Amino acid sequence: MKFLLNLYVEPTEEAALAGELLCGQVFADPSITAAVRSHDGVAAVTEGPYTPGSDQPTGCYLIDCDSRERALEVAALILAGRDGGVEVRPLMDSAGMEM
């Protein structure tokens, strides 16, 4: 199963040690973020971060592991001894089923 881990701590290399890391990326400064939303079929661009400063994700990892429980273990490994958070989301394939 593939999971996306949104990091709310500085990215580390711990996930790579588990052998399950497919890729990872650090996000650019949130001040240069833009969001595109549609209302009544009209797209509008909003400059700046979508969420408050301390709630901004700092990066993400894509991992491939056997279960949701293992994905949660990897998230806990990333956090080990640090404050912050990791959001764990399963990815779906084109048919809508979990990978």
Order of alpha helices (4+ residues) and beta strands (2+ residues): beta-alpha-beta-beta-beta-beta-alpha-beta
